[in-house]
Amino acid sequence: MNALEKLQNRINKNLHICVGLDTDINKIPAYLKNLPDPIFEFNKMIIDSTIEHANSYKINFAFYEKEGLKGLEILEKTIEYIDKDILIIGDAKRGDIGNTSKKYAQSVFDYYKCDAITLHPYMGYESIEPFISYKDKISFILGLTSNPSAADFEQLKLDSGKYLYQEVIAKTNEWNKNNNCGLVFGATNLKQLIDNIESFNNMPILLPGVGAQGGSLEEVVSVFKNNKKDNFIINVSRGLIYIDSSDKFTDYVTKKILDYNKKILEILN
């Protein structure tokens, strides 16, 4: 099953929440810290409590790379633990000259076996092509992100009258010849989402920013509903995995993702 099929299977079940595994040893429940491998044990418990209700998982590589070899081992074990029928997004934000990007693509897709990756496009097609040449994977290209400093570059106005992020969307459509490109578009940018959603065409949209960053799940879903689109993935990390710190935290995590799914279904119907 390729990445798009995995994604569509979950969307067909009205599942749109991507669980972000941005696991921080300082934020997991204290009682887990005495275990031999606390980060992996926490990840397993999050996965077990959400696997039936999630659209996908997004694993932020930085949270594991900072731990050196041990962190990379945890990253690999976490990916192996996740059911292979669900989309796994390697949130690595790669993008470099062609030969380097080729090695990054081999790392994330061939070695770690992720189904998708996040990419920044500012070195152009040469930096993106090695990833999109994997026709069975999805490349989520950063369009307009949810962080405040997105205004530094992404929202600069060009001589054409377009904003830079709009040019990225247009280029991503051009590059999408294999129908395996997606966009990252911050859920905190509601007006821009409304203004640009038609330009997304049929590409899947990964929406960070709901929860801790202040994006509104209800408003974002309503925009897609009003435009008759359902190809969206709402990433929730801190607002879900750290919702409780007791030894019953998985119960709260399951309840929270079910609440998200219920709200989404109510809006879409």
Secondary structure, DSSP 4 states (H G I P E B T S, - for coil): --HHHHHHHHHTTT--EEEE----TTTS-GGGGGSSSHHHHHHHHHHHHHTTT-SEEEEETHHHHTTTHHHHHHHHHHHHHS-TTSEEEEEEEE--SHHHHHHHHIIIIIIS--SEEEE--TT-HHHHHHHHT-TTSEEEEEEE-SSGGGGGTTTPBPTTS-BHHHHHHHHHHHHGGGS-EEEEE-TT-HHHHHHHGGGGTT--EEE--BSTT-B-HHHHHHHHHHTT---EEEEESHHHHTS--STTHHHHHHHHHHHHHHHHHHHH-
